[in-house]
Every structure is written in C-alpha cells, then in structure tokens.
C-alpha cells in the first residue's frame, strides 16, 4: 500500500486547542435524541439472508465460485466470510442496488473496502469505492441512507481514524465532511472547524487513494 500522507499541522493545532476534559472536541450543538444506527461487522459470524447475495457476487466476478474453502483470502469463495451486503435504498431491491463491504485481506487488499453498485440497463455499475469500514447508516429524505465511513491514516507510526459522512447526490455518494478524529480516543470535530477540517482531511483521503 502506498505510504500514507501526514496530517497537516493545522489539524493538530485544532485538536490540541479544542480538546476538552472529557476527551472530546465539542460540536457545540443542542443535544438531540438519536437512534443508534451504528454498524459492526464480524465476518466470522456473518451470514447471507438469501441466495441473491451469492448470485450477485458471481455476477460481479469478485470471488471464485469453485473455491475449495472459505478460508483463503487470496482465492476468496463467494461466502459471507468475506462479503457483507447492505441495501442501497429502501425502495430498491437488493438485486438492483447494494452496498458491499469486503473483508480486509481479500484479493490482497490490506483494508476493508466498500463498493457501491446500482443496476443500470441491466448491468451492475460501480458508483463508489472506499478503502475504509462502514460504521453507520442514517435515514435520509432522499431514500438513500447517509453513510459514515471510517478511514485509517498513519501519523508518525500511530494509527488515526477519520469518521467521515457521505450523502447521496447526483446518483452517487458525495463526501460531506468528517465528524470524528480518533487517536485512541474519539473526538468530535467542533462545529466551527468541521468545514475547514473536512477540506484538509479530504486532501489526505485523496492522497492516500482512500476514495476510488
């Protein structure tokens, strides 16, 4: 994997100056009651809900239908041990659109990947790709859930994670901003910095080829 790009001094200063005693950078908005839409994926316990999922994987040619087992990441079987499906939108059948989470290591990719497909003129077309983990889906008026993707970065040999929001726009998911920076302790980004920090983090994601 390409060497990861370093977080700018500007971002460090914002975190250092805004760190609170409870370990968070306060967003500064009125608290509201929310439903927990977070996602956690254990591929060892993952199961397909129908034959549709295996059929879609075969259609994408992303796995080996003749693989002798489901333990070889370099020769992945069309198995829930390697792939997890999420609906793309509430009014779109899974066969016509879905979010696919791929286990880290599959096909030689060291990170989890998110692939988003929608069927157009009978063919599955990739709309988005992310080298990150899907950690949340939030209901949206568009019918397409907002998604939160967790991206890793390497700062001075220490892992940092960015939890970034994507919203449906013009037929695909569009980067909005990053809400949390996690250096071992998750810190919400303060409201007045969320746009400027979002721009800087997007540069890092692009440099590291985290969005494709």
C-alpha atoms as one frame of an Amber mdcrd trajectory, in Angstrom:
protein
   0.000   0.000   0.000   1.246   3.472  -0.789   2.812   5.454   2.018   0.129
   7.319   3.891   0.128  11.089   3.795   0.719  13.014   7.022  -1.968  15.072
   8.730  -1.276  18.797   8.491  -0.032  20.872  11.425  -3.268  22.832  11.164
  -5.301  19.799  12.174  -3.045  19.056  15.127  -3.442  22.612  16.373  -7.207
  22.452  16.137  -7.292  19.213  18.135  -4.819  20.471  20.737  -6.580  23.789
  21.238 -10.072  22.384  21.398  -9.519  19.254  23.494 -11.941  19.147  26.419
 -11.590  17.458  29.777 -13.885  14.639  28.685 -11.637  13.808  25.731 -13.866
  15.259  23.023 -13.889  18.228  20.704 -17.373  19.552  21.276 -19.595  20.030
  18.247 -21.438  22.779  20.113 -24.971  21.951  19.020 -28.060  21.356  21.100
 -28.220  17.676  22.069 -30.916  15.659  20.328 -32.162  12.143  20.882 -30.935
   9.858  18.128 -31.429   6.242  17.145 -28.318   4.071  17.195 -27.613   3.271
  13.534 -24.036   2.127  14.053 -22.760  -0.969  12.273 -20.304  -3.595  13.468
 -19.271  -6.439  11.185 -17.803  -9.731  12.362 -17.216 -11.653   9.148 -16.777
 -14.905  11.073 -20.395 -14.615  12.243 -21.770 -13.037   9.064 -24.475 -14.861
   7.081 -26.288 -14.238   3.817 -30.033 -13.662   4.083 -30.885 -15.268   0.726
 -29.396 -16.806  -2.409 -29.438 -13.353  -4.009 -26.178 -12.308  -2.355 -24.139
 -15.226  -3.705 -25.697 -14.694  -7.123 -24.666 -11.032  -7.121 -21.095 -11.897
  -6.165 -20.921 -14.336  -9.066 -22.263 -11.650 -11.383 -19.558  -9.238 -10.225
 -16.885 -11.931 -10.655 -15.365 -10.791  -7.395 -14.996 -14.299  -5.972 -14.264
 -17.865  -7.025 -17.393 -19.992  -7.298 -15.184 -23.106  -7.294 -13.038 -22.183
  -4.292 -12.462 -25.310  -2.161 -12.970 -23.454   1.134 -13.829 -20.080   2.623
 -10.531 -19.514   4.414  -8.274 -18.356   1.570  -8.381 -14.566   1.218  -6.235
 -14.717  -1.935  -8.744 -17.045  -3.574 -11.983 -15.901  -1.926 -15.080 -18.043
  -2.081 -18.449 -16.372  -2.690 -19.025 -16.539   1.032 -20.351 -14.330   3.855
 -16.975 -14.939   5.497 -15.612 -12.380   3.029 -18.563 -10.231   1.921 -21.467
  -8.437   3.598 -24.391  -6.780   1.808 -26.391  -3.708   2.814 -29.380  -2.243
   0.961 -28.648   0.818  -1.151 -32.083   2.393  -0.706 -35.340   1.322   0.906
 -37.218   1.229  -2.413 -34.527  -0.588  -4.412 -34.410  -4.411  -4.324 -31.031
  -5.804  -3.364 -30.559  -7.298  -6.823 -30.750  -3.801  -8.322 -28.576  -1.876
  -5.883 -26.498  -2.535  -2.779 -23.559  -1.580  -0.603 -20.935  -4.324  -0.418
 -18.453  -4.498   2.465 -15.385  -6.607   1.673 -13.198  -8.130   4.376  -9.641
  -6.831   4.772  -7.122  -9.080   3.039  -9.449 -10.276   0.282  -7.715 -10.118
  -3.075  -4.558  -8.745  -1.488  -6.168  -5.519  -0.247  -4.983  -4.822   3.322
  -8.024  -2.727   4.305 -11.738  -3.289   4.345 -13.388  -1.948   1.205 -16.832
  -0.591   0.486 -18.185  -0.993  -3.042 -21.488   0.580  -4.057 -23.389  -0.752
  -7.057 -26.617   0.080  -8.841 -28.088  -1.679 -11.840 -28.318   0.438 -14.988
 -29.786  -1.013 -18.189 -29.470  -4.473 -16.695 -25.801  -4.120 -15.737 -24.374
  -3.571 -12.254 -22.377  -0.323 -12.289 -19.954   0.686  -9.529 -20.884   4.125
  -8.220 -18.412   4.486  -5.357 -15.469   2.752  -3.757 -13.867   3.388  -0.360
 -10.841   1.884   1.383 -12.500   2.014   4.765 -15.066   0.428   7.047 -18.814
   1.102   7.003 -19.700   2.032  10.588 -23.081   3.743  10.309 -26.136   4.264
   8.099 -28.557   7.114   8.804 -32.027   7.539   7.324 -32.258  10.317   4.752
 -35.151  12.034   2.993 -33.549  11.085  -0.320 -34.366   7.430   0.363 -30.647
   6.635   0.229 -29.186   6.356   3.708 -26.343   8.668   4.633 -23.272   6.560
   5.373 -20.352   7.054   7.750 -17.043   5.542   6.635 -14.098   5.040   8.986
 -10.750   5.651   7.254  -7.318   4.846   8.751  -4.235   7.054   8.493  -0.682
   6.639   9.775   0.724   9.611  11.699   4.297   9.092  12.952   3.700   5.318
  13.044   0.482   5.756  15.028  -2.909   4.916  13.575  -5.505   7.669  13.420
  -9.050   7.178  12.166 -11.388   9.646  10.484 -15.139   9.012  10.620 -16.474
  10.743   7.524 -20.020  11.416   6.349 -21.158  10.765   2.773 -24.552  11.769
   1.394 -26.362  10.808  -1.776 -26.012  13.426  -4.506 -26.373  13.257  -8.290
 -26.588   9.480  -8.435 -23.713   8.571  -6.099 -22.331   9.164  -2.618 -20.653
  12.534  -2.139 -18.155  13.487   0.582 -19.665  15.898   3.111 -17.170  16.196
   5.975 -15.516  14.238   8.783 -17.207  14.236  12.171 -14.741  12.380  14.381
 -10.967  12.075  14.634  -9.915   9.041  16.665  -6.368   8.851  18.050  -7.287
   6.156  20.552  -9.929   8.465  21.991 -12.727   9.526  19.605 -13.069  13.310
  19.404 -15.976  15.044  17.720 -14.960  17.910  15.467 -16.101  21.290  16.735
 -18.797  22.885  14.577 -16.773  25.944  13.566 -13.922  23.735  12.304 -15.910
  20.962  10.646 -15.815  22.531   7.164 -12.157  23.592   7.187 -11.002  20.314
   8.710 -13.179  18.460   6.239 -11.259  20.048   3.367  -7.893  19.099   4.861
  -8.913  15.534   5.631 -10.345  15.132   2.125  -6.895  16.018   0.746  -5.420
  13.228   2.866  -8.030  10.727   1.702  -7.376  11.640  -1.929  -3.599  11.457
  -1.471  -3.921   8.007   0.089  -6.338   6.776  -2.599  -8.969   6.029   0.016
 -11.807   7.044  -2.308 -11.974   5.482  -5.770
